[in-house]
Every structure is written in structure tokens, then in C-alpha cells.
């Protein structure tokens, strides 16, 4: 019979032998019955049965070993797969990484083409706000850990897991969380659980996956994306996939069928209207942009209505590999901008100004931008008609853009780039960009969040901004934001 906290014991559900390799592990998923088993001072307790693992490509896996920054040995002891309660069926995964020489551990995960590592920390002396007090874009003071920006607030659930874990995660139980962003790629998660226990804080940062050197010699960050393909369930067309582990939705370039990607295959949902103009940069086009090897994977047309008139612009989603992640290009009336995501803690919005790395950007415009057409593969479940509140702040030719959705906020830097530079970068035949499909021929400018450009300065909105933006959703200050999911701070 096992004694409390034994490293070797028997599964209380099926009786199979279990060995805890990591002394600090609080739970393990039994290899035989797939129940998660909690390890307490009173012995082992079966908590619940995990679902089957989803095939999500990753160079990491349970049992993989290597060296962190070329020095400290590490071992991947476990992983969890998690999805949002309000958007099930698109899980992401996070890895429980242990360091045998020191007994320390961290969570490692990839989200939207970027990698993160976090470690559990003590809550600040003054505690943290309740989950219902937080909203995307607000600022939060974590005492000794500094000032952070609320990036996303939501509820998630564990759908599957394997190996050892630092704590019990009952499968299927909805739990609250808030993702936070800090300066220079700092990242944190507040895990509120089911509300029956105090929140837990996990602090870390965005990392270059090259800090992990695997003993197998397999690179964690491949130099170029490995393109696979799936078949459209409607027309049978062959559709390439550049980011199979991150793609959530594919819109067929041939017939317009919208499908979700699951288990390496597509599940047809509904048809969508095909764009009225062909993309200037074809889907699948590869090139070198600002020193990064990129491939064009999606094409969108978005627009907004001002004084009864519709204005439209075009956007291109690029994948630049696991070290850089996703970039966007935007074109409106022949003017192009390259759009790069910003860490939320690097942007501070106060009143009509946005500060970014010593520069002051002045309020330019705020509109509701919506998706009208889309084709290609995307890292979120895009819908024709979905809209966000998009706000631009300008300094010279550059823009800081903020996109707000109900549960998250994203920041971007938009910088001008010449059309001929793109012709050279992608090896395209020189030609004019597609004409503006909006009415009136008014110029548009700006870009917001992960996708887009905004149009037309509306004087009424400027006045409203002066009245309303003195404190941008403060919980102890003004702020910006950053999007993406996490489990136990592992993003």
C-alpha cells in the first residue's frame, strides 16, 4: 500500500503502477485508464477521466529532453490541451517543463506564432482584483511585479492531458483566467480556477524557441514553414496549410466554403462570398520581407461605414516562422503598410495619446471595422460580418492601432512600405494594386490590432474621445492589451 507523496504508487482508479519522476508534481494522467490522479498528503485520488489527445504538431512532447539556453538540462514531463468555453473545438496545448538539477519548473506554450514561458509566483501583498473587475485594455498593478495590461479575460477548460502536472486540473471544469502583458515581451496569467480557491499568478515572457536545444537535434524553431495540405470537403480542392498546429479556420480559395480544421481534416460549416478582387499578393506566395522569410496564407477585405458611405481596404496575413509569428500587410488606394503585433506592456494609452517606446502617437480615428470577404487559413475562427472597435494613433507616417473585441484587445504598429518593395520581396510581376471598391473615393488610413486598417476621421468621435478617454478602463491606471489563451500561465 502506498504512503502519502510516494514517488511510486498504484492508480486508485485501475490499480496500474504509477511513478512520479518529478518530486514537485501534484498530479499525473494514468497511462492505462486516462484518469488524472491527484497526489496529496493523504494519498492518491482519481479526479476525472481525460479526453483523447488531439493531434497538434509540435517539436515538444512528453519525454523530450534538452538544454535551456544551452546550459541547464530540462525534461518535458507533461502537457495539457485546453480550449475556450465559449469557442470549443479549437484547443491549444501547453507543456510542463521541469529542470531536474534545480527542481524548478515552468510552462511553455505557443500561441499565434509566438512562444511563451511562465513560472508560478506568489500573489502580491495587496492581492489582485476579482475576475469580474477586469476588462481588456485596463491596467493592473501587481505590486513587486510592476504594472501590467489586461490583454484577455475569459473562461477555459482542460479537454485532455498526459504525463505529470504541477496541480490538479479537473477535465471539463470551466475556469476563469486573465492574460496580462508587460513591457518588452513580459507575459503573465491570473488563473482564477472555479472560484473556490484563491487566484494563482504565473509570470514570464515571450521567448525565442531557440533557447530550447533538444537532445534529439530536432530544431524547435524550423527555418521555414513545412507546408502540408487538406482537401476541401465541398469542392475537393487541394488546400495548403502552413501552420497546422495554429490554424483554426480555412476558407477555400476555390469555392468559398468555410471549414474548421480538426484532427488534420476539415469540417465544412457554410459557404462564404468570394472576394470581388484577386489578391495582389497571391496565396502561397513566398518572399523575404525585412529579413524574414514569409509566406502569404490569407486575404481579407474589411470595411466600415461613415455617414452612410462604405469604405474598404485589403489585408494579407503572412506567416514568418515560429520565431516571428504572424505579420500583416494592408493596402488601401495603393498605399501599403506593414503591420506588426506589439506587446501590450509596450503601449500606454492615456486620453488621446498612445505612448510607444518614447514616441507619442496622437488620436486619429475610431470606427467599427468588419470583415466582408476572406479566403485562406487563419489562426482564429473568422466570420464574415465580425467587427471590432478599431482606434488609430498617429506619429508621422506610422500608426499605433488598437482593436477591441468583447474579451480581448490587441495592439499593432503600422509602418509604410512601398508597393515596389513588395513586388521585389515576393518576385511579383509589377502591376497596379486592385482598385478601391468603396464608395466616394475618400482616402482611408490607419490599421488596428491583428488585422487591419481604419478609415476617415469622424469629428464627432474625436469629441467623444476627448470626453471619454481620460482613463482607458483603469484598474489602477490606464492601459493597452494583448490577446491569446493560456492554461496555468503557460503561454
N, C-alpha and C positions, 0 to 999 in steps of 0.2 A: 504493500500500500504506500502511495506517495505521501510525502510530508510537504507542508506549505513551502512554496517557492523552490521546489526541487527543479533542477535543470532537466531531469528525466522523469517522466510520469506516463500515465495512460490516459487516453481521451475519455472523458466522462460520458460521452455520447455513444461511442462504438467500441471502446476498450483497446484501440490500437495504440502502440507505443508512440510517445511524443518526446522530442528532445529540443530544448530551448538553447540554441547556440549563444544567443546574446543575453547576458545576465539581466540587462535592463528591460527586456521585452515583457510587456504586460499581457500579451495575447498572441495566439497562433491559430492559423487555419489548419485544421486536421487534413492531412493528405488523403485520408481514407473516406471520411464521411462529409468533408467540406463544411463542417461546423466550425465557427470561430469559438475558441476556448479561452476564457479569461483566466489569468494566473494571479491569484490573490493570496493574502496571508492565511486564508482558510482552505486553500487548495484550488483545484481547477473547477471551473463552471462553464458548461456549454451555453453560449449566449444566443446563437441562432445560426441557421444554415445560409451560407453564401450562395449566390447565383453563380452560374458558369461564367468563366472569364471571357471577355470579348477580345478578339484578335486585334490588338492595336500595335502596329510596328514600333519598335524601339530598340536601340542598341543595348539598353539596360534590361535586366531580368533577374529574377531571384537566383542567387548563387553566383552572379557575375562579380568578379573581384578586380581590383586595380589600385592605382595610387592617385591620391588627390594632390594636385599641383606637383606631381612628380615625386612626392615625398611620402606622405602618410598613407599606409595601406587602408583600403576600405572594402566593404563587402555589402552587396545588395541583399538584405535579409528578408525583405517583404515588399509587397506592392498592394495598392488599393485602386479600384476603379469606381469612380463617382460620377453622378450626373445631377443636374438641377431638378428640383422637384417640379418646377413649372415647365420644364422642357426635357422630359425623359427621352431616353433612347440615343443620346449623344454623349456617352461617358468619356471622361479623360482619366488618366492614370498618374499616380504618384508613387515614388519609390522610397522605401525606408532604408537608409544607408547608414551602416554602423562602422565605427573605427575601432577595431579590436585592441589596438595598442593603448588607447586612452579611455575606452569605454564610452565615448561620446557618440552622438548620432545626429542625423538631420534628415529632412525630407527634400527630395529632388524631383522636380517635375518640369514639363514643357507645356507652354500654353501660347497659342497664337504665334508660333515660330520662335519663341524666346524661352530660355531656361532659367529656372529659379532654384535657390536653395534656402531653407529656413530651419531654425532651431528653436525649441521651446524656451521661453524666458518667463521670469516672474512678472506678475502684473504690477504696474506702477503703484506706489503707495496710495494714491488717491483713487485707485480703481479705474474703471472705464465706463463710458456711457452704456445704457441699455441699448439693445439692438434696435428697438423701435425709435430711438432718438437719432439714429444715424441716417444720413441720406447722401447719395453720391455727390461729390463736389465739396462736401463740408470738410472742415479742418478739425483735427482731433489732437489733443496734447497728451502724449504718453509719458510725461514726466522725464525720467532719466533717458528715455529712448528718443526724445525730441518730438517735433511737430510732424504730423502725417496728414495725408489727404485721403478721405474715403473714396475708394475707386468703385467698389461694387458692394451691394448689400443683397443677400438672398438666402435661399434655403436649398439644401442639397441632401443627398442620401448616398450611402455606400451600396453599390449593387453587387460587387464581387471583390475578392481579395485572395491572396495566397501568402504563405510564409509567416514570418513573425511581424508583429506590430507593436508600437510603443504604448498603445492603450486599446481598450475595447471599443469597437465600432459596430454596434448592432446593425445588421443588414436591413435596409429599407426604412430605417427611422429618419424622419425629416429633422434636420438640424440647421440652426441659423449660423450665418457667418458674415463677416465684413472683411473685404480685402482693402489694404491700405498701401499707399505709395509714398515714398520719401525721396530725398534728393539723390542724384547720381545712381539711380537704379535700385535704391533701397526698397524693400518689399516686406510687408507684414500681413498676418491674418489674425483676426479675432474669431476664435471658434466658440460660439455660444451654446453648442450642443442642443439638447432638447429643452433647455431652460431649467433643468432640475439641479444643475451644478454651476459653480462659478465659471465665467469665461476663461479660456486659455489663450495665451498670446504666443505667436510664433513670429520671429523676426529674422530677416535675412536680406537677400538681394538678388538681382538678376546676375547670372553668371555666364561666362563663356564656357560652353560644354567641353572645350579642350582642356579645362582644368582636371578632367577625369581621363586618366590614361588607363585603358583596360589591359589586363594581363593577356587577354586573347589577341591583342594587337589590332582589334577592330576599332576604327575611329568613331568616337561618339558623335562628332560633327563631320559628316561627309563633305567633301569639297563641292560636289554638285548633287542636285536632287536626282534620285533614281525614279524615272518615270515608269509607272505601271498603267494599266488600263482596265476599264469595266465596260460592259455593254449596256446601252440604253434599253430599259425594259419596254419602251414604247416602239421605237423605230429600229432597234438593233444596231444603231451606230456605235462605233468604237470611240470611247471617250477616255483620253489620257488622264491620269491622276498623278500629280506631282507631290502632294502632301497627304498620302493616305491615312496617316495617323492623326491628322488635324482637320481634314476636310469633313464637314458635316452635311453639306448640300451641294448637289450638282444640277445645273440647268443645261440640258442638252443643246449643243450648238446647232444641231440639225433640225430637230422637231420642236424644241422648246419645252420638253417635258421636265418638270421639277421632280427631283428624286432625292431621298435621303440615303446616305451611304452607311451601311451596317454590315459587319461580317464580310467585308470585301465585295459586296454586291449592292445593287441599287434597288430601292423600293419606291416605285412610282407613286406620286402624290396627285399632281394636277398639271395640266398644260399652262404655259405662260406665253404671253405675246412675244414674238421675236423682235429684236431691236430694228428700227426702220433704217438704220445706217450700219454699215460694216465697220468694225474697229480699225482704226488707223494702224494700231499695233496688233497683228493677228494673234489669236490664242495659240499658245505653243511657241511663239517667237522667243528666241534666246538672244541675250546680248550682255554687254558689260556696261554697267551704269555706275559711275563714280567709284570705280574699282571693285564693284561687286558683280559677280555673275548672277544674272536674274533671268527669270522666265515668266512670260505673261500667262496668267491662269484664269482671269475672269475679266469681263467687260460689262459695265453698268451705264445706264443713263438715268440721271436723277434730275429733279427739278423742284421748283417752288412757284407759288402763285402770289403775285403782288399787284394789288389794285385790279384784280380780275384778269391779269395777264400772266401767262405761263412762260417761265424761263427754264432752260435746260442746259445741262453740261454733261460731259462724258468722263468716265473714270476707268482706270485699268489697275487691276490687282496684280502685283508682281511678287514672286517668291525669290528671296535672295539667299536661301540656305539657312541651316539651323543656327548659325552664329549671328545672323542679321534679322532673320524672320521675314515679315511682310513689309512691302512698301507699296505706295500708290502713286499713280500719275493721274493728273486731272487736266482736261483740255476744255476750254470754252472760248469760242470765237477765235481759234488759232493760237491762243495764249496757253502755255503749258506750265504746270507746276509739279514738282516732285514733293510728295507728302510722306513725312517720316513720323512714326509714333514717338511721343515724348513720355518720359517718366513723370508721373503726376506730381511728385515732390519737387520737380524742377520748374514747375509753373505755379505762380501765385496770382490769383485773380482778386483784385480789390477795386470795387467800384467799376469805373470804366477803363481800367488798365489791367494788363496782364504782364507780369514780370517773368522773364526767362533768361537766366544766366547773364544778369547785369543789363539786359535790354528792357526797355519799356515799350510795350505794344498798346496802342490806343484803340478803344472800341470802334469798330467799323459798321457791323451789321448783325442782326439776329433774325433768322427766318426758320420756318419749318420745311425741312428738305425731305423729299420722299423718293423712293425707288420706283421707276417707271418700267425699265427693262433690265434684264440681266441674263447673261449666259456664262458658263464656265464653272469652276469649282471654287467654293468659298468656305471660310472657316467658321461661319455662323449660319443659322437657318434663315437665310434671306427670304423675304416675301415681297412680291410686287405690292406697292402701296405702303410698306412700312415707312415710318417717318421718325425723325429726331429733331430736337431743337438744336440748331447749329448757330454758334456765335463766333465771329471773327474779330481779332485784334491785330492791328497793322503797325509795322515799323518799316518804312521804306517799301521795298518790293516784297518783303517777307510777311507772313501771317502766322500767328498762333491761333489755332482753331480748337473749339471746344464743342463736342457733341454730347448731348444729354439724352439718355433714354430713362425709362422709369426706374431701372435698377442699377444703372452704371453710367459712368462718364469717361470719355476718352479725350486725349489731347494730342495735337499734331503740330508739326512745323511745316509750313508750305513755302517752298522756295522756287523762284522762276527757273525754268530751264528751256533752252531753245529747241524748236521743232527739228532743226537740222542736227542738233546734238543727238536727238533720239533716232533720227534716220541713220546716223553713223553708228550709234550704240547698238542698234538692232539689225544693221545691214539692210535697211528697207530701201525700196525704190523711192526716190524723192517725189512727193506728191502733196497736194494740199490736204489739210485735215478736213474731216467732214463738216458741212455747213451747220450753222446753228439751227436747231429745229424748234426753238422757242419763238414766241411772237414778239413783234415790236422792234427787234434788233437792238435792244438796250444791252449795255455791257454788263457782265457779271464778274464777280471777283470773290476771293476767299476760298477757304476749304475748312472742313470741320471733321474732327475725330478721325476714325479709321477710314472713312470713305470720302470725304467729299468737299466740294466747293459750294459756297453760298453766294447769293446774288442780291444786288440792289440795296442801297442804304435807305431805310424807311425812317423818315424823320420822327414819326410817332414813336417808333421803337427806341430811338435814341433818347427821347424824353423819358419814356418808361424806364430805360436803363439807368438814367441819372437818379430817378426816384427809388428804384428797387435794388440796385446793385451795391449799396453801401456795405453790406455784409453778405457774401455769397454763400448762404446756407451754413452759417458758422456754428460749430460746436467747439467753442474756444478759439475762434479765429476764422479768417476767410480761406478759401481753398480751391483746388482743382481736383483732378481724378484720374483713374486708371482702371481698365477692365480686365476681367479674367477670373476663372474659378480656382478653387483650391480645396484641399482636404487637410485638416490638421496643420495648416501653414506650409504645406509642401510645395507651393507654387513658386 
